[in-house]
């Protein structure tokens, strides 16, 4: 597949794909004799993983490190496991913070919805 086709398939720009490759977030994509990137199924799986990890908030450096370790083979399984486990803990901590914030917002929304429905703002609930 060409970079344009991959860009359209994943809904990202060609510049983003080039950036991912340049930063090591995906392995180098093989090229045709004319120098055109020629994405294979394996390359598409790397792009999909990079997008998943980025959408989860993992830093570029962590994704690049994971790719480097993965390309080194089975000898790095323990390191890859540690890297992904550490990132999972970061994401779980963020998830707990987000859940707490959502709970707080829901409480405030409830107070204001009640005020609109009753015409009375419960100041004790609103202050918190």
Buried (B, 14 or more C-beta within 10 A) or exposed (E): BEBEEBBEEBEBEBEBBBBBBEBBBBBEBEEEEEEEBBBEEEBBEBBEBBBEBBEEEBEBEBBBBBBBBBEEEEEBEEBBEEBBEEBEEBEEEEEEEEEEEEEEEEEEEEBEEBBEEEEEEEEEBEEE
